[in-house]
Amino acid sequence: MANPKLKSVVQSSQNSNVIARRKPAAVKSAYSLAEREEIFRRFSVQRPEPRGELEHTNPFTLVVAVALSAQATDAGVNKATRALFKVADTPQKMLDLGEERLRDYIKTIGLYRNKAKNVIALSQMLVDDFAGKVPQTREELVRLPGVGRKTANVVLSMAFGQATMAVDTHIFRIANRIRLAPGKTPDEVEERLMKVVPKHYLYHAHHWLILHGRYTCKARRPECERCVIADICKSPEKSSDIPAPLVELPPQVIGEAVE
């Protein structure tokens, strides 16, 4: 005969496991919801329509540009790809160009030999597996050689209008420095930012954070005197509590950014 007490204990344990699995991860941020709303409201006033600074003409050239931008500046990539994309703006044209000639176009970019191999390989996969079209899911994008999660998120956002969080060095630094969504890895920061950024600001959030990190909250020294969220910021590094005037910035000039 089954032991009723034992059965009850087993069921209780199983129920506890179910509850534990369903418990949502805690939102880790130093800011209240109201403070997060205000941070991104100010960013939206400052840059109503933020854009990425990699020049591209279609989803394929965007994939290539982002893949080339690893450990390189957007400005440096743009200089190399302006001529390249005039002759190779589709996967088949890139294959026709070939790896050796591709290297000549991108040799000013760091790690250009390995990147050239990846661009040719991803072009071949797009032709063979995707009929020459850039896929619109993260799972398919990360199959492409040289395309990681960050690159996939950039493409999903900029090419296909999906709300993603592409965690580059700027976003990773800011999320930890100002304690908005601290994490030990880019994936951890991405997961937390997706939870703490107010949903109605999520589509532009990664561009706001990248540009804020590139031009204001800089790696070597944050320029707090130019920061529109200086009064809200909880960074132990900040040097001012007085926010910069909240005015719309001049339109971005893509391709001429100074990093």
C-alpha positions as CSV (number, residue, x, y, z in Angstrom):
1,M,0.0,0.0,0.0
2,A,1.4,3.4,-1.0
3,N,2.4,5.7,1.9
4,P,0.0,8.7,1.8
5,K,2.4,10.8,3.7
6,L,5.2,10.1,1.2
7,K,2.9,10.8,-1.7
8,S,2.0,14.1,-0.2
9,V,5.6,15.1,0.3
10,V,6.5,14.2,-3.4
11,Q,3.5,16.2,-4.7
12,S,4.5,19.1,-2.5
13,S,8.1,18.9,-3.8
14,Q,6.9,18.8,-7.4
15,N,4.6,21.7,-6.9
16,S,7.4,23.7,-5.3
17,N,9.6,23.0,-8.4
18,V,6.8,24.2,-10.7
19,I,6.5,27.4,-8.7
20,A,10.2,27.9,-8.7
21,R,10.5,27.5,-12.4
22,R,7.7,29.9,-13.1
23,K,9.0,32.6,-10.8
24,P,10.2,35.5,-13.0
25,A,13.7,36.8,-12.6
26,A,14.1,39.8,-10.5
27,V,14.5,43.1,-12.2
28,K,17.9,44.4,-11.2
29,S,18.3,48.1,-11.5
30,A,19.2,51.0,-9.2
31,Y,16.3,53.0,-10.7
32,S,12.6,53.0,-10.0
33,L,10.2,52.7,-12.8
34,A,9.5,56.5,-12.6
35,E,13.2,57.2,-12.9
36,R,13.6,54.9,-15.9
37,E,10.7,56.5,-17.6
38,E,12.3,59.9,-17.1
39,I,15.7,58.8,-18.3
40,F,14.4,57.5,-21.6
41,R,11.9,60.4,-21.9
42,R,14.9,62.8,-21.9
43,F,16.8,60.7,-24.4
44,S,13.8,60.8,-26.6
45,V,13.7,64.6,-26.5
46,Q,17.4,64.8,-27.1
47,R,17.4,62.4,-30.1
48,P,13.8,61.8,-31.3
49,E,14.9,59.5,-34.1
50,P,18.3,58.0,-33.2
51,R,20.1,56.0,-35.9
52,G,22.9,53.6,-36.1
53,E,26.0,55.1,-37.7
54,L,27.1,52.3,-40.0
55,E,26.4,53.1,-43.7
56,H,24.4,50.4,-45.5
57,T,21.9,50.2,-48.4
58,N,20.0,47.0,-47.6
59,P,19.8,44.2,-45.0
60,F,22.7,42.4,-46.6
61,T,25.1,45.3,-46.5
62,L,24.0,46.0,-42.9
63,V,24.9,42.4,-41.9
64,V,28.3,42.8,-43.6
65,A,28.9,46.2,-42.1
66,V,28.1,45.1,-38.5
67,A,30.2,41.9,-38.9
68,L,33.1,44.1,-40.0
69,S,32.7,46.5,-37.1
70,A,33.8,44.1,-34.5
71,Q,36.9,45.7,-32.8
72,A,36.7,48.6,-35.2
73,T,35.1,52.0,-35.3
74,D,31.9,52.7,-37.3
75,A,33.8,55.6,-39.0
76,G,36.6,53.2,-40.1
77,V,34.2,50.6,-41.4
78,N,32.2,53.3,-43.4
79,K,35.4,54.5,-45.1
80,A,36.1,50.9,-46.2
81,T,32.6,49.9,-47.3
82,R,31.6,52.9,-49.3
83,A,33.6,51.6,-52.3
84,L,32.9,48.0,-51.5
85,F,29.1,48.3,-51.5
86,K,29.1,50.0,-54.9
87,V,30.4,46.8,-56.4
88,A,29.0,44.1,-54.0
89,D,25.7,44.9,-52.4
90,T,24.2,41.4,-52.7
91,P,25.5,37.9,-51.5
92,Q,26.0,36.8,-55.1
93,K,28.0,39.9,-56.1
94,M,30.1,39.4,-53.0
95,L,30.9,35.9,-54.0
96,D,31.7,37.1,-57.6
97,L,34.1,39.6,-56.1
98,G,35.9,36.9,-54.2
99,E,37.9,36.8,-51.0
100,E,41.1,38.2,-52.3
101,R,39.6,41.3,-53.9
102,L,37.4,41.7,-50.8
103,R,40.5,41.9,-48.7
104,D,41.8,44.8,-50.7
105,Y,38.6,46.8,-49.9
106,I,38.7,46.2,-46.2
107,K,42.4,45.9,-45.4
108,T,42.2,49.1,-43.3
109,I,39.9,47.3,-40.9
110,G,41.4,45.3,-38.0
111,L,41.3,41.5,-38.4
112,Y,40.4,42.0,-42.1
113,R,41.7,38.6,-43.3
114,N,39.4,36.7,-41.0
115,K,36.6,39.0,-41.6
116,A,36.9,38.6,-45.4
117,K,36.7,34.8,-44.9
118,N,33.5,35.2,-42.8
119,V,31.9,37.6,-45.3
120,I,32.4,35.2,-48.2
121,A,31.2,32.3,-46.1
122,L,28.1,34.1,-44.9
123,S,27.4,35.2,-48.5
124,Q,27.6,31.6,-49.6
125,M,25.3,30.5,-46.8
126,L,22.7,33.2,-47.8
127,V,22.8,32.0,-51.4
128,D,22.7,28.3,-50.5
129,D,20.3,28.3,-47.6
130,F,18.2,31.5,-47.8
131,A,17.8,32.2,-51.5
132,G,20.1,35.2,-51.2
133,K,17.9,36.9,-48.6
134,V,18.8,37.9,-45.1
135,P,16.7,35.9,-42.6
136,Q,14.5,37.7,-40.1
137,T,15.0,35.6,-37.0
138,R,17.8,35.6,-34.5
139,E,18.1,31.9,-34.6
140,E,18.8,31.9,-38.3
141,L,21.0,35.0,-38.3
142,V,23.4,33.6,-35.8
143,R,24.0,30.6,-38.0
144,L,25.8,32.9,-40.4
145,P,29.6,32.9,-40.1
146,G,30.9,35.9,-38.2
147,V,27.4,36.8,-36.9
148,G,26.9,36.7,-33.2
149,R,23.9,37.7,-31.0
150,K,24.9,41.4,-31.0
151,T,25.1,41.5,-34.8
152,A,21.8,39.6,-35.1
153,N,20.1,42.1,-32.8
154,V,21.4,45.1,-34.7
155,V,20.1,43.6,-38.0
156,L,16.7,42.7,-36.5
157,S,16.3,46.2,-35.2
158,M,17.7,48.3,-38.1
159,A,16.7,46.2,-41.0
160,F,13.4,44.7,-39.8
161,G,12.1,47.0,-37.2
162,Q,12.1,44.6,-34.2
163,A,12.7,45.9,-30.7
164,T,16.0,44.3,-29.6
165,M,18.9,45.2,-27.4
166,A,22.3,44.9,-29.2
167,V,24.8,45.1,-26.3
168,D,28.0,46.5,-27.6
169,T,30.9,47.8,-25.5
170,H,29.2,51.2,-24.9
171,I,25.9,49.7,-23.7
172,F,27.7,47.1,-21.5
173,R,29.8,49.9,-19.9
174,I,26.8,52.2,-19.3
175,A,24.5,49.5,-18.0
176,N,27.1,48.7,-15.4
177,R,28.5,52.2,-14.8
178,I,25.2,53.9,-14.1
179,R,23.7,50.8,-12.5
180,L,20.8,50.7,-14.9
181,A,21.0,47.0,-15.6
182,P,24.3,45.6,-14.2
183,G,25.5,42.3,-15.4
184,K,28.7,40.3,-15.8
185,T,28.2,39.3,-19.5
186,P,26.6,41.0,-22.5
187,D,23.8,38.4,-22.5
188,E,23.0,39.1,-18.9
189,V,23.0,42.9,-19.5
190,E,20.7,42.4,-22.6
191,E,18.2,40.3,-20.6
192,R,18.1,42.8,-17.8
193,L,17.8,45.8,-20.1
194,M,14.9,44.2,-22.0
195,K,13.1,44.1,-18.6
196,V,14.0,47.5,-17.2
197,V,13.6,49.7,-20.2
198,P,9.9,50.9,-20.5
199,K,8.3,49.0,-23.3
200,H,7.2,52.1,-25.3
201,Y,10.9,53.3,-25.4
202,L,12.4,49.9,-26.2
203,Y,12.7,50.2,-30.0
204,H,15.1,53.1,-29.8
205,A,16.7,52.3,-26.5
206,H,19.8,50.6,-27.7
207,H,20.6,53.5,-30.1
208,W,20.1,56.0,-27.3
209,L,22.4,54.1,-25.0
210,I,25.1,53.6,-27.6
211,L,25.1,57.2,-28.6
212,H,25.1,58.3,-25.0
213,G,28.1,56.1,-24.4
214,R,29.9,57.2,-27.5
215,Y,29.5,61.0,-27.1
216,T,28.7,61.7,-23.4
217,C,29.3,58.9,-21.0
218,K,32.7,58.1,-22.5
219,A,34.9,55.2,-21.6
220,R,37.9,57.2,-20.3
221,R,36.0,59.9,-18.6
222,P,32.2,60.5,-18.5
223,E,31.4,64.1,-19.5
224,C,28.8,64.6,-16.8
225,E,28.5,68.3,-17.6
226,R,27.0,67.4,-20.9
227,C,24.7,64.7,-19.6
228,V,20.9,65.3,-19.6
229,I,20.4,62.7,-16.9
230,A,23.1,63.8,-14.5
231,D,20.6,64.6,-11.7
232,I,19.1,61.1,-12.0
233,C,22.3,59.1,-12.6
234,K,23.4,56.9,-9.7
235,S,26.9,56.2,-11.0
236,P,29.6,56.5,-8.3
237,E,31.9,58.0,-11.0
238,K,29.7,61.0,-11.8
239,S,31.2,64.4,-11.3
240,S,28.0,66.6,-11.6
241,D,24.4,66.5,-10.3
242,I,23.3,69.3,-12.7
243,P,21.7,68.0,-15.9
244,A,22.7,69.6,-19.2
245,P,19.9,71.6,-21.0
246,L,17.4,69.2,-22.5
247,V,17.3,70.3,-26.1
248,E,17.1,68.3,-29.3
249,L,20.5,67.7,-30.8
250,P,21.3,68.5,-34.5
251,P,20.5,65.7,-36.9
252,Q,23.1,62.9,-37.0
253,V,25.5,62.9,-39.9
254,I,26.0,59.3,-40.7
255,G,29.4,58.3,-41.8
256,E,31.3,61.2,-40.2
257,A,31.0,60.2,-36.6
258,V,34.0,60.7,-34.4
259,E,34.4,57.9,-31.8
